[in-house]
Amino acid sequence: MRYLDAVALAKLKNLRFDIRRHIAEGHLAGRHRSLRRGFAQEFAEHRAYAPGDEIKRLDWKVYARKERFFVKEYQEEKSLKTYLLLDASGSMGFSSGARLPKWDTACRLTMALAYLVLAEGDAAGMLTFDTAERVFLAPRRGLDNLELMDRTLEGQRPGGETDLASVLRRSAARLPRRSLVFLVSDLLGDARSILALIKAFRARRHEVFALQVLDPSERDLDFDGPVIFESLEDQARLRCEASLLRHAYRELFEKQQRLYQASFDGSGIRYGAFYTDAPWDDALSRFLSIPGFRRC
């Protein structure tokens, strides 16, 4: 496979994703219990109604007593579904110096996460996008699914504009409740709009991980002299003296990163920044040291 060689696979075999800590819709081979609005299943608890809940799940007896809407949730065992959302917009093709483009790192991270999920026997699907969905692979079990994902990514190149918020809005509506969602993107754009839409995944009871892939030059603006910046997503060009902007740029960049970190932490969303000048597998290993993952 192009994006997971033998060395990377050997390292990943030392990691295990503990899906019991991230209960989504279902279970692995009858082992993992989950909460799902079901039919004649074992009752678990009442939960306050949220927009998007099915009306037929309302408990009218509770409403009669409390005059507030609640829905029933049931214990049900079913197959866990994981969705890997991969940003394929033009900005993901950026690289500085001799470094690989962000796209290559993002593909490797996506494939590694898919392997960890599939190795547990659970189902993983993939969606690539720019301003709209490009390719959607429905969740499937089995490590042979890795080959399909790898061929799919090998046939794609980053390009086009980004409309991350719009894509996330549509994706949040189409995914089943209580899924596991990994978003792999540079998260460039209007941070507040992006955050609002990612939080919508949590509102729909998804477990969310956000992996931000960046080139160090996007953090440092380490260019000297007059520089012409050309957009990878449209025909825009900007000529400037980079050294004169560096201090202000870095302050704005750090402000945005602090916003992401604080907002994700406050929403229960796992977040990590991955830079292309560091080994991606080491960075992923550190990221997976959070609760929910463990070393074998």
RODO-2510 file (C-alpha; in nm, 4 decimals, decimal comma):
residues 296
     n   res          X          Y          Z
     1     m     0,0000     0,0000     0,0000
     2     r     0,1187     0,3497    -0,0758
     3     y     0,0246     0,5176     0,2513
     4     l     0,0952     0,2361     0,4986
     5     d     0,4241     0,0571     0,4457
     6     a     0,5493    -0,2426     0,6425
     7     v     0,7422    -0,0273     0,8916
     8     a     0,4380     0,1869     0,9708
     9     l     0,2170    -0,1194     1,0111
    10     a     0,4687    -0,2744     1,2500
    11     k     0,4544     0,0368     1,4692
    12     l     0,0762     0,0497     1,4588
    13     k     0,0545    -0,3078     1,5807
    14     n     0,1840    -0,1810     1,9146
    15     l    -0,1262     0,0372     1,9499
    16     r    -0,4822    -0,0684     2,0163
    17     f    -0,7951     0,1417     1,9970
    18     d    -1,0169     0,0751     2,2982
    19     i    -1,3605     0,1115     2,1432
    20     r    -1,5339     0,0479     2,4729
    21     r    -1,4239     0,3956     2,5758
    22     h    -1,5809     0,5451     2,2663
    23     i    -1,9160     0,3770     2,2435
    24     a    -2,0861     0,4614     1,9190
    25     e    -2,3687     0,2869     1,7449
    26     g    -2,3079    -0,0753     1,8216
    27     h    -2,0559    -0,3327     1,9272
    28     l    -1,7837    -0,5633     1,8116
    29     a    -1,8986    -0,9265     1,7852
    30     g    -2,1497    -0,8789     2,0677
    31     r    -1,8906    -0,7426     2,3084
    32     h    -1,9407    -0,3643     2,3048
    33     r    -2,2609    -0,2231     2,4470
    34     s    -2,4028     0,1035     2,3209
    35     l    -2,6904     0,3394     2,3754
    36     r    -2,9228     0,3590     2,0779
    37     r    -3,2826     0,4555     2,0316
    38     g    -3,4217     0,1158     1,9489
    39     f    -3,7335    -0,0922     1,9489
    40     a    -3,8050    -0,3641     2,2048
    41     q    -3,4641    -0,3498     2,3671
    42     e    -3,3510    -0,3144     2,7270
    43     f    -3,4382     0,0346     2,8553
    44     a    -3,1367     0,2427     2,9614
    45     e    -3,2431     0,5967     3,0498
    46     h    -3,4375     0,9057     2,9541
    47     r    -3,2646     1,1912     2,7772
    48     a    -3,3854     1,5447     2,7074
    49     y    -3,5186     1,5862     2,3558
    50     a    -3,2745     1,7426     2,1071
    51     p    -3,3490     1,8739     1,7559
    52     g    -3,3231     1,5854     1,5120
    53     d    -3,4570     1,3213     1,7501
    54     e    -3,7419     1,1129     1,6088
    55     i    -4,0830     1,2163     1,7421
    56     k    -4,1864     0,8530     1,7866
    57     r    -3,9123     0,8167     2,0513
    58     l    -4,0784     1,0718     2,2823
    59     d    -4,2059     0,9399     2,6154
    60     w    -4,5493     1,0975     2,6469
    61     k    -4,6017     0,9674     3,0001
    62     v    -4,2983     1,1610     3,1185
    63     y    -4,4208     1,4664     2,9282
    64     a    -4,7550     1,4441     3,1073
    65     r    -4,5766     1,4553     3,4436
    66     k    -4,3020     1,7093     3,3711
    67     e    -4,4352     1,9025     3,0701
    68     r    -4,0959     1,8622     2,9074
    69     f    -3,9941     1,6387     2,6180
    70     f    -3,7768     1,3353     2,6865
    71     v    -3,6800     1,0453     2,4632
    72     k    -3,6113     0,6872     2,5638
    73     e    -3,2713     0,5323     2,5090
    74     y    -3,2105     0,1576     2,5046
    75     q    -2,9192    -0,0741     2,5515
    76     e    -2,8498    -0,2378     2,2171
    77     e    -2,5563    -0,4235     2,0762
    78     k    -2,4663    -0,3558     1,7208
    79     s    -2,1641    -0,2850     1,5008
    80     l    -1,9598     0,0239     1,5733
    81     k    -1,9290     0,2565     1,2765
    82     t    -1,6355     0,4919     1,2273
    83     y    -1,6231     0,7680     0,9670
    84     l    -1,2933     0,9205     0,8496
    85     l    -1,3500     1,2658     0,6987
    86     l    -1,0474     1,3745     0,4927
    87     d    -0,9987     1,7281     0,3579
    88     a    -0,8895     1,7111    -0,0078
    89     s    -0,9050     2,0854    -0,0840
    90     g    -0,6234     2,2718    -0,2569
    91     s    -0,4601     2,3991     0,0614
    92     m    -0,3818     2,0400     0,1599
    93     g    -0,1361     2,0269    -0,1314
    94     f     0,0908     2,2890     0,0272
    95     s     0,4510     2,2082     0,1164
    96     s     0,7545     2,4201     0,1942
    97     g     1,1161     2,3308     0,1294
    98     a     1,1757     1,9611     0,0764
    99     r     0,8889     1,8525     0,2982
   100     l     0,6064     1,6341     0,1765
   101     p     0,2717     1,8041     0,1105
   102     k     0,0205     1,8085     0,3915
   103     w    -0,1936     1,5763     0,1790
   104     d     0,0576     1,2920     0,2136
   105     t     0,0664     1,3238     0,5919
   106     a    -0,3130     1,3480     0,6077
   107     c    -0,3523     1,0335     0,3959
   108     r    -0,1133     0,8394     0,6174
   109     l    -0,2948     0,9494     0,9323
   110     t    -0,6293     0,8542     0,7806
   111     m    -0,5048     0,5121     0,6776
   112     a    -0,3438     0,4521     1,0175
   113     l    -0,6663     0,5339     1,2004
   114     a    -0,8609     0,3104     0,9632
   115     y    -0,6201     0,0258     1,0363
   116     l    -0,6595     0,0653     1,4132
   117     v    -1,0369     0,0541     1,3838
   118     l    -1,0490    -0,2323     1,1339
   119     a    -0,7947    -0,4348     1,3326
   120     e    -1,0506    -0,4469     1,6146
   121     g    -1,3032    -0,5982     1,3770
   122     d    -1,5154    -0,2845     1,3529
   123     a    -1,6465    -0,1002     1,0485
   124     a    -1,4701     0,2048     0,9016
   125     g    -1,5812     0,4308     0,6183
   126     m    -1,4182     0,7282     0,4496
   127     l    -1,5313     1,0572     0,3002
   128     t    -1,3011     1,2895     0,1039
   129     f    -1,4185     1,6422     0,0337
   130     d    -1,3377     1,9972    -0,0784
   131     t    -1,6363     2,2303    -0,1279
   132     a    -1,8497     1,9183    -0,1596
   133     e    -1,8199     1,5479    -0,1043
   134     r    -1,5793     1,3779    -0,3453
   135     v    -1,5785     1,0092    -0,2627
   136     f    -1,7765     0,8296     0,0048
   137     l    -1,6903     0,4745     0,1073
   138     a    -1,9569     0,3271     0,3331
   139     p    -1,8324     0,1645     0,6562
   140     r    -1,7167    -0,1937     0,6122
   141     r    -1,5376    -0,4424     0,8331
   142     g    -1,2261    -0,6361     0,7402
   143     l    -0,8669    -0,5353     0,6775
   144     d    -0,9219    -0,5774     0,3048
   145     n    -1,1072    -0,2468     0,3311
   146     l    -0,7647    -0,0857     0,3775
   147     e    -0,6698    -0,1780     0,0214
   148     l    -0,9818    -0,0087    -0,1136
   149     m    -0,9153     0,3059     0,0888
   150     d    -0,5527     0,3168    -0,0218
   151     r    -0,6453     0,2815    -0,3904
   152     t    -0,9065     0,5526    -0,3487
   153     l    -0,6589     0,7968    -0,1956
   154     e    -0,3896     0,7125    -0,4483
   155     g    -0,6282     0,8163    -0,7253
   156     q    -0,6990     1,1567    -0,5738
   157     r    -0,5093     1,4838    -0,5581
   158     p    -0,5895     1,7872    -0,3459
   159     g    -0,7431     2,0726    -0,5381
   160     g    -1,0285     2,3169    -0,5442
   161     e    -1,1569     2,5610    -0,2901
   162     t    -1,2525     2,4830     0,0673
   163     d    -1,5950     2,5045     0,2224
   164     l    -1,5297     2,3014     0,5334
   165     a    -1,8235     2,4385     0,7307
   166     s    -2,0715     2,3548     0,4545
   167     v    -1,9380     2,0012     0,4087
   168     l    -1,9469     1,9391     0,7828
   169     r    -2,3049     2,0624     0,7970
   170     r    -2,4163     1,8106     0,5348
   171     s    -2,2061     1,5309     0,6856
   172     a    -2,3477     1,5872     1,0339
   173     a    -2,6970     1,5379     0,8944
   174     r    -2,6221     1,2174     0,7032
   175     l    -2,4210     1,0194     0,9586
   176     p    -2,6048     0,7843     1,1954
   177     r    -2,6366     0,8903     1,5543
   178     r    -2,3540     0,8041     1,7938
   179     s    -2,0831     0,7284     1,5427
   180     l    -1,7107     0,7730     1,5853
   181     v    -1,5840     1,0569     1,3640
   182     f    -1,2237     1,1437     1,2760
   183     l    -1,1773     1,4755     1,0925
   184     v    -0,8378     1,5153     0,9206
   185     s    -0,7916     1,8687     0,7854
   186     d    -0,5722     2,1764     0,8059
   187     l    -0,8758     2,3579     0,9539
   188     l    -0,7893     2,6709     0,7593
   189     g    -1,0726     2,9174     0,7184
   190     d    -1,3173     3,0887     0,9494
   191     a    -1,2335     2,9195     1,2782
   192     r    -1,5584     3,0087     1,4522
   193     s    -1,7736     2,8727     1,1706
   194     i    -1,5672     2,5545     1,1601
   195     l    -1,5943     2,5120     1,5358
   196     a    -1,9703     2,5631     1,5316
   197     l    -2,0172     2,2893     1,2738
   198     i    -1,7770     2,0455     1,4413
   199     k    -1,9675     2,0985     1,7654
   200     a    -2,2813     1,9987     1,5759
   201     f    -2,1329     1,6503     1,5572
   202     r    -2,1170     1,6406     1,9351
   203     a    -2,4739     1,7681     1,9564
   204     r    -2,5750     1,4625     1,7530
   205     r    -2,3918     1,2477     2,0094
   206     h    -2,0962     1,1557     1,7908
   207     e    -1,7537     1,0956     1,9439
   208     v    -1,5225     1,3330     1,7569
   209     f    -1,1468     1,3505     1,7007
   210     a    -0,9984     1,6464     1,5112
   211     l    -0,6525     1,6073     1,3566
   212     q    -0,5133     1,9318     1,2170
   213     v    -0,2352     1,8870     0,9599
   214     l    -0,0082     2,1874     0,9018
   215     d     0,3206     2,2814     0,7384
   216     p     0,5631     2,4602     0,9751
   217     s     0,5745     2,7589     0,7391
   218     e     0,2032     2,8098     0,7997
   219     r     0,2906     2,8565     1,1657
   220     d     0,6177     3,0490     1,1340
   221     l     0,5865     3,2453     0,8066
   222     d     0,9601     3,1863     0,7732
   223     f     1,0030     3,3604     0,4363
   224     d     1,2414     3,6495     0,3739
   225     g     1,2298     3,9367     0,1302
   226     p     0,9492     4,0185    -0,1119
   227     v     0,7272     3,7130    -0,1560
   228     i     0,4420     3,6411    -0,3941
   229     f     0,1862     3,4082    -0,2371
   230     e    -0,0315     3,2171    -0,4824
   231     s    -0,3530     3,0535    -0,3673
   232     l    -0,3791     2,6783    -0,4183
   233     e    -0,7567     2,7047    -0,4276
   234     d    -0,8243     2,9942    -0,6663
   235     q    -0,6251     3,2405    -0,8779
   236     a    -0,5568     3,4912    -0,6009
   237     r    -0,2043     3,6335    -0,5645
   238     l    -0,0561     3,8473    -0,2899
   239     r     0,2795     4,0254    -0,2982
   240     c     0,4229     4,1366     0,0347
   241     e     0,7344     4,1735     0,2477
   242     a     0,6943     3,8649     0,4638
   243     s     0,9415     3,9706     0,7309
   244     l     0,7374     4,2831     0,8057
   245     l     0,4237     4,0765     0,8615
   246     r     0,5796     3,7882     1,0503
   247     h     0,5246     3,9084     1,4072
   248     a     0,1598     4,0029     1,3566
   249     y     0,0954     3,6875     1,1560
   250     r     0,2376     3,4623     1,4268
   251     e     0,0267     3,6330     1,6912
   252     l    -0,2896     3,5756     1,4866
   253     f    -0,1925     3,2165     1,4165
   254     e    -0,1318     3,1419     1,7847
   255     k    -0,4603     3,3101     1,8752
   256     q    -0,6467     3,0845     1,6351
   257     q    -0,4703     2,7723     1,7649
   258     r    -0,5570     2,8648     2,1239
   259     l    -0,9176     2,9115     2,0159
   260     y    -0,9232     2,5658     1,8611
   261     q    -0,7647     2,4029     2,1640
   262     a    -0,9905     2,5708     2,4189
   263     s    -1,3082     2,5186     2,2170
   264     f    -1,2388     2,1532     2,1432
   265     d    -1,1433     2,0823     2,5030
   266     g    -1,4599     2,2523     2,6246
   267     s    -1,6754     2,0460     2,3889
   268     g    -1,5213     1,7083     2,4682
   269     i    -1,3575     1,6858     2,1244
   270     r    -1,0118     1,5296     2,1048
   271     y    -0,7770     1,7605     1,9105
   272     g    -0,4164     1,7464     1,7970
   273     a    -0,1970     1,9468     1,5582
   274     f     0,0341     1,7474     1,3286
   275     y     0,3232     1,9250     1,1538
   276     t     0,4878     1,7838     0,8440
   277     d     0,8423     1,8348     0,9763
   278     a     0,7863     1,5671     1,2443
   279     p     0,7436     1,1918     1,1919
   280     w     0,3682     1,1400     1,1555
   281     d     0,3700     0,8015     1,3273
   282     d     0,5411     0,9371     1,6399
   283     a     0,2952     1,2266     1,6538
   284     l     0,0040     0,9853     1,6137
   285     s     0,1380     0,7639     1,8902
   286     r     0,1427     1,0634     2,1260
   287     f    -0,2060     1,1635     2,0174
   288     l    -0,3329     0,8124     2,0832
   289     s    -0,1894     0,8106     2,4336
   290     i    -0,5095     0,9901     2,5413
   291     p    -0,7720     0,7847     2,7239
   292     g    -0,9402     0,5430     2,4884
   293     f    -0,6199     0,4179     2,3347
   294     r    -0,3564     0,1988     2,4878
   295     r    -0,0379     0,0214     2,3953
   296     c    -0,0469    -0,3526     2,3626
***
